[in-house]
């Protein structure tokens, strides 16, 4: 082309040379792993020991909350099942051809699950808000 327009394979004379192609592959099986410590990218290390105490406290409180909620959910579900087992007349009552006890187990556990999940999220957010209020005061 005589008007100076570039074609698909050409580049201007003042353009830098293209970078060489690099092939990225997965590490070989059995290759030695890097012993270099992996740091958190984009975060800074705790500047004081008190910050580490706060973080460990937050982790413990979140773990305790998770365990309490899980145990509470299991106990509530077991009580729900026990209540249905104690009332055998629910097996004799049918709704749309399905025993009422089955419907209660199949449908009744979902509100319990949603309630426990909602309570967990609220309590976890409260724990994190307390942590943030402690770290912002430093």
C-alpha positions in Angstrom: 0.0 0.0 0.0 1.5 3.3 -1.0 -0.4 5.6 1.3 1.5 4.5 4.4 -1.2 2.3 5.9 0.1 -0.6 7.9 -0.7 -4.2 6.9 -1.6 -7.0 9.3 2.0 -8.3 9.7 3.9 -5.0 9.8 4.6 -2.5 12.6 5.9 1.0 12.6 9.6 1.5 12.6 9.6 3.4 16.0 7.6 0.6 17.8 9.6 -1.5 20.4 10.3 -5.1 19.4 7.7 -7.6 20.5 8.2 -9.6 23.6 9.2 -13.2 23.1 6.5 -15.8 23.7 6.6 -17.6 27.0 5.1 -21.1 27.5 3.5 -21.5 31.0 3.2 -25.1 32.1 2.3 -26.9 35.3 5.2 -28.1 37.5 6.6 -31.5 36.9 5.4 -34.3 39.1 7.9 -34.9 41.8 9.6 -31.6 41.3 11.0 -29.9 44.5 8.7 -27.4 45.9 9.9 -23.9 46.6 11.1 -23.3 50.2 10.5 -19.6 49.9 7.9 -18.4 52.4 4.7 -17.2 50.9 3.5 -13.9 52.2 0.2 -12.2 52.0 0.2 -10.0 48.9 -1.1 -6.5 49.4 -1.3 -6.7 53.2 1.1 -5.5 55.8 2.4 -7.6 58.7 1.0 -6.8 62.1 2.9 -3.9 63.5 2.4 -4.8 67.2 1.8 -7.8 69.3 -1.6 -6.4 70.4 -2.9 -6.7 66.8 -2.0 -10.4 66.7 -3.9 -10.8 70.0 -6.9 -9.2 68.5 -6.7 -11.4 65.4 -6.4 -14.6 67.4 -9.3 -13.4 69.6 -11.4 -12.8 66.5 -10.6 -16.3 65.1 -11.4 -17.9 68.4 -14.7 -16.1 68.7 -15.7 -17.0 65.1 -14.8 -20.6 65.7 -16.7 -20.7 69.0 -19.7 -19.1 67.2 -19.5 -21.7 64.4 -19.4 -24.6 66.8 -22.2 -23.3 69.0 -24.4 -22.7 65.9 -23.6 -26.2 64.5 -24.4 -27.9 67.8 -27.5 -25.9 68.2 -28.7 -26.8 64.7 -28.0 -30.5 65.3 -29.9 -30.4 68.6 -32.8 -28.5 67.2 -33.1 -30.9 64.2 -32.9 -33.9 66.5 -35.7 -32.5 68.7 -37.7 -31.8 65.6 -37.3 -35.4 64.5 -38.0 -36.7 68.1 -41.2 -34.7 68.3 -42.4 -36.2 65.0 -41.4 -39.7 66.2 -43.4 -39.1 69.5 -46.6 -38.2 67.6 -47.4 -41.3 65.5 -50.7 -39.9 64.5 -48.8 -37.6 62.0 -48.0 -40.8 60.0 -51.7 -41.5 59.6 -52.6 -38.0 58.3 -52.0 -37.6 54.6 -51.7 -34.4 52.6 -51.6 -34.9 48.8 -50.9 -38.5 49.4 -47.8 -37.9 51.5 -47.7 -38.5 55.3 -47.8 -35.3 57.3 -44.7 -36.3 59.2 -42.7 -36.6 56.0 -43.9 -33.1 54.9 -42.9 -31.7 58.3 -39.4 -33.2 58.0 -39.0 -32.2 54.3 -40.4 -28.7 54.6 -40.1 -27.8 58.3 -36.3 -28.1 58.5 -35.7 -25.3 55.9 -37.0 -22.5 58.1 -34.8 -23.9 60.9 -31.8 -23.9 58.6 -32.5 -20.3 57.4 -33.0 -19.1 60.9 -29.7 -20.6 62.2 -27.9 -19.3 59.1 -29.3 -15.8 59.6 -28.4 -15.8 63.3 -24.9 -16.9 62.5 -24.3 -14.2 59.9 -25.6 -11.5 62.3 -23.4 -12.7 65.2 -20.3 -13.1 62.9 -20.8 -9.5 61.6 -21.1 -8.3 65.2 -17.8 -10.1 66.1 -16.1 -8.5 63.1 -17.5 -5.1 63.9 -16.1 -5.4 67.4 -12.7 -6.3 66.0 -12.7 -3.4 63.6 -13.6 -1.0 66.4 -10.7 -2.3 68.5 -8.2 -2.0 65.6 -9.3 1.4 64.6 -8.6 2.9 68.0 -4.9 2.0 67.8 
